[in-house]
Amino acid sequence: MTKKSKIRILIIAAPFAFFFFIYSGRVYPGISVAGISVGGKTPEEAIKILGESVKKPDEITLASQGDNPQEFKIKTQSIELKYDLEETAARAYGLGRTGNVFFDLETIINSITSKTNLGLAIKINEEALQNHIFTVAGQVAIEPVFPSVKLVDDEIVVEKGKKGTNIDDVKLRADIGKALSLMESRLTIPQEVVDPSISAEKADSLKKRAENLLKKSLTINFEFQKFDYHQEDLLSTLSPEGYNQELISQIIQEIAKGVNREPQNPVFKFDQGRVEEFAPAKNGVRIKIDESKEKFQESLKKLEEDQDEALAFEIPVEETPPDIKTSDINDLGIRELIGRGASTFRGSISSRIYNINLAATRLNGILVPPGETFSFNNALGDVSKLTGYREAYIIQDGKTVLGDGGGVCQVSTTLFRAVLDAGLPVIERRAHSYRVGYYEQDIGAPGLDATVYSPTTDFKFKNDTPAHILVQAYPNTKNYSLVFEFYGTSDGRISQVSKPVVYDTSPPPSDLYIDDPNLPAGTIKQIDWKAWGAKSKFSYSVTRNGETIIEKVFYSVYRPWQAKFLRGTGPIN
């Protein structure tokens, strides 16, 4: 480097060196705090100046805008406002001293030419301030009304929507902090007008779409679970732009709560010829959220555009196998689910519910060896008060009377349905004398019931599979349902059960009133309930490897049933 070059550098550097020498240990020029100049001062001097000049406001006023402006005052004492002067002075002194030469130089030049005004460092009780903000927001914000479709007295009603006002809570908090740091006592509340309303033309278009969804339904299936959505549910998903994405996401997430599960290893505890504890291996399951939402919207669109009254789809899932298979923990051939039957008993009296639960529990864990014929009566044993059953209504000698074990036929009926689903030969089955509403609750028609009454009436089936069959019962007294599952080894058979066909219906006889001197005069007590007579039939076929191994039609004849009342003729007490 030449001597002249060195001189030029010294000439250029000299002013900077002088500047940094002068402001060594001092705040750079042009810097103020809340309008109070502290440039050229040491941090200690800055603290003293600020201490003499800073005045904490008693309150800060928040002003709203719009047609109905309001003012809200927050006492600074209520939020425990404090100014940290030492921290403030340190921040002022730190400007231009980050260690990044180019950035610091830019900061210093800007402070000199444009001035820099810092806020005071403040300390606030955040919880108290947030409570004030929530109160203010609650009084200023106006919830917008989004367009919606409702069914009112079987008529489609479209709500066009109304504008509202949103409050940005985060920005309001930041604005309050900034105002207080600058010793300002008033600010404008940050508001945003939201107008989701639609035109009359769009409302008419939405109404036409909604009309296409009337009396339609969508069912989402997974294994044995069903999630049903009817017209009101479907209407709520409509939006002017297509479909309410947030609502559809909520629907799918709610389904996921009932579907998602971790992989489950099997449990099998065998003792004295009976399975005492059993749980099959189950794959872990996770719903594919995005794909499910797409399927939901595709189904909605199809329901809108086509004549279909009902659609269903299987929800897409990802599966993870368990570490252990069911077949790994037993040598009886209990490998997989081969059949399932279900029924409901809503409206049952408490003693009937008790008996259903008791009988189902006593059949749980029974093993049916290959080649053996299962007898319901033999498996269940004695049904009486001596074995724990209570009195509930039964059909006996052409009458509905209270008898021990009323409700056991719910169990035999459900077992019958599991046998049909498993594709097993039915050896003995008899329908009830008259139609019983419990057995039509979930299928909507009579014909899939099986009555039992030991020792004269039994239900029997044969295990013609190559392995044992494990009977598992799942009574649920809270939602009034009963499920039987059969576990064994599938030999490839496929069962098909048609829907019951009802014909030759006949009305019930006129109500019968029977005088009863044991009841006070004027008292009426119903002891039997009317039911229409009917005949019912359904077909049952089972194929294996393309060959039909069972082909049968089940017939049921239900007599019309008369309502009977006891009419009191005795003395009135």
Rosetta blueprint (number, residue, H / E / L):
1 M L
2 T L
3 K H
4 K H
5 S H
6 K H
7 I H
8 R H
9 I H
10 L H
11 I H
12 I H
13 A H
14 A H
15 P H
16 F H
17 A H
18 F H
19 F H
20 F H
21 F H
22 I H
23 Y L
24 S L
25 G L
26 R L
27 V L
28 Y L
29 P L
30 G L
31 I E
32 S E
33 V E
34 A L
35 G L
36 I E
37 S E
38 V L
39 G L
40 G L
41 K L
42 T L
43 P H
44 E H
45 E H
46 A H
47 I H
48 K H
49 I H
50 L H
51 G H
52 E H
53 S H
54 V L
55 K L
56 K L
57 P L
58 D L
59 E E
60 I E
61 T E
62 L E
63 A E
64 S L
65 Q L
66 G L
67 D L
68 N L
69 P L
70 Q L
71 E E
72 F E
73 K E
74 I E
75 K E
76 T L
77 Q L
78 S L
79 I L
80 E L
81 L L
82 K E
83 Y E
84 D L
85 L H
86 E H
87 E H
88 T H
89 A H
90 A H
91 R H
92 A H
93 Y H
94 G H
95 L L
96 G L
97 R L
98 T L
99 G L
100 N L
101 V H
102 F H
103 F H
104 D H
105 L H
106 E H
107 T H
108 I H
109 I H
110 N H
111 S H
112 I H
113 T H
114 S H
115 K L
116 T E
117 N E
118 L E
119 G L
120 L L
121 A L
122 I E
123 K E
124 I L
125 N L
126 E H
127 E H
128 A H
129 L H
130 Q H
131 N H
132 H H
133 I H
134 F H
135 T H
136 V H
137 A H
138 G H
139 Q H
140 V H
141 A L
142 I E
143 E L
144 P L
145 V E
146 F L
147 P L
148 S E
149 V E
150 K E
151 L E
152 V E
153 D L
154 D L
155 E E
156 I E
157 V E
158 V E
159 E E
160 K L
161 G L
162 K E
163 K L
164 G E
165 T E
166 N E
167 I E
168 D L
169 D H
170 V H
171 K H
172 L H
173 R H
174 A H
175 D H
176 I H
177 G H
178 K H
179 A H
180 L H
181 S H
182 L L
183 M L
184 E L
185 S L
186 R E
187 L E
188 T E
189 I L
190 P L
191 Q E
192 E E
193 V E
194 V E
195 D L
196 P L
197 S L
198 I L
199 S L
200 A H
201 E H
202 K H
203 A H
204 D H
205 S H
206 L H
207 K H
208 K H
209 R H
210 A H
211 E H
212 N L
213 L L
214 L L
215 K L
216 K L
217 S E
218 L E
219 T E
220 I E
221 N E
222 F E
223 E L
224 F L
225 Q E
226 K E
227 F E
228 D E
229 Y E
230 H L
231 Q H
232 E H
233 D H
234 L H
235 L H
236 S H
237 T L
238 L E
239 S E
240 P L
241 E L
242 G E
243 Y E
244 N L
245 Q H
246 E H
247 L H
248 I H
249 S H
250 Q H
251 I H
252 I H
253 Q H
254 E H
255 I H
256 A H
257 K H
258 G H
259 V H
260 N L
261 R E
262 E L
263 P L
264 Q E
265 N L
266 P L
267 V E
268 F E
269 K E
270 F E
271 D E
272 Q L
273 G L
274 R E
275 V E
276 E E
277 E E
278 F E
279 A E
280 P L
281 A L
282 K E
283 N L
284 G E
285 V E
286 R E
287 I E
288 K L
289 I H
290 D H
291 E H
292 S H
293 K H
294 E H
295 K H
296 F H
297 Q H
298 E H
299 S H
300 L H
301 K H
302 K H
303 L H
304 E H
305 E H
306 D L
307 Q L
308 D L
309 E L
310 A E
311 L E
312 A E
313 F E
314 E E
315 I L
316 P L
317 V E
318 E E
319 E E
320 T E
321 P L
322 P L
323 D L
324 I L
325 K L
326 T H
327 S H
328 D H
329 I H
330 N L
331 D L
332 L L
333 G L
334 I L
335 R L
336 E E
337 L E
338 I E
339 G E
340 R E
341 G E
342 A E
343 S E
344 T E
345 F L
346 R L
347 G L
348 S L
349 I L
350 S H
351 S H
352 R H
353 I H
354 Y H
355 N H
356 I H
357 N H
358 L H
359 A H
360 A H
361 T H
362 R H
363 L H
364 N L
365 G L
366 I L
367 L E
368 V E
369 P L
370 P L
371 G L
372 E L
373 T E
374 F E
375 S E
376 F H
377 N H
378 N H
379 A H
380 L H
381 G L
382 D L
383 V L
384 S L
385 K H
386 L H
387 T H
388 G L
389 Y L
390 R L
391 E E
392 A E
393 Y E
394 I E
395 I E
396 Q E
397 D L
398 G L
399 K E
400 T E
401 V E
402 L E
403 G E
404 D E
405 G L
406 G L
407 G L
408 V H
409 C H
410 Q H
411 V H
412 S H
413 T H
414 T H
415 L H
416 F H
417 R H
418 A H
419 V H
420 L H
421 D H
422 A H
423 G L
424 L L
425 P L
426 V E
427 I E
428 E E
429 R L
430 R L
431 A L
432 H L
433 S L
434 Y L
435 R L
436 V L
437 G H
438 Y H
439 Y H
440 E H
441 Q L
442 D L
443 I L
444 G L
445 A L
446 P L
447 G L
448 L L
449 D L
450 A L
451 T L
452 V L
453 Y E
454 S L
455 P L
456 T L
457 T E
458 D L
459 F L
460 K E
461 F E
462 K E
463 N L
464 D L
465 T L
466 P L
467 A L
468 H L
469 I E
470 L E
471 V E
472 Q E
473 A E
474 Y E
475 P E
476 N E
477 T L
478 K L
479 N L
480 Y L
481 S E
482 L E
483 V E
484 F E
485 E E
486 F E
487 Y E
488 G E
489 T L
490 S L
491 D L
492 G L
493 R E
494 I E
495 S E
496 Q E
497 V E
498 S L
499 K L
500 P L
501 V E
502 V E
503 Y E
504 D E
505 T E
506 S E
507 P L
508 P L
509 P L
510 S L
511 D L
512 L E
513 Y E
514 I E
515 D E
516 D E
517 P E
518 N E
519 L E
520 P E
521 A L
522 G L
523 T L
524 I E
525 K E
526 Q E
527 I E
528 D E
529 W L
530 K L
531 A E
532 W L
533 G E
534 A E
535 K E
536 S E
537 K E
538 F E
539 S E
540 Y E
541 S E
542 V E
543 T E
544 R E
545 N L
546 G L
547 E E
548 T E
549 I E
550 I E
551 E E
552 K E
553 V E
554 F E
555 Y E
556 S E
557 V E
558 Y E
559 R L
560 P L
561 W E
562 Q L
563 A L
564 K E
565 F E
566 L E
567 R E
568 G E
569 T E
570 G E
571 P L
572 I L
573 N L
